[in-house]
Amino acid sequence: MKTSTPEGKHGIQWTSRMQLDGLDFADDLALLSQTQQQMQKTITSIAAASAAVGLNVHKGKARFSDTTQHAPI
């Protein structure tokens, strides 16, 4: 996935020196992002890199979750 994600700061802050931008599970990806725009940029980049090697992103299987906490628990 590193070759298909955009350079620069993306993902979520994991430690003081490390960004976590996604998790790979066999043929599945879990992408992490701070903003919707950042996520769209990552998805577009991954789709282009995948297409270049004959793979595609199955839009029907894609799921999105917004975990922003809007109200206190």
PETATA-V403625 format. One line per field, one symbol per residue. phi: phi as a letter, one per 30 degrees, with the letter a starting at -180 (. if undefined). A space follows every 50 residues. Layout:
# PETATA-V403625
phi: ???
This chain:
# PETATA-V403625
phi: .edccddjdaibdcbdcbccclbcbhcbbccbadbddddddddddddddd ddcicbcdddcdbbbccddcbdd
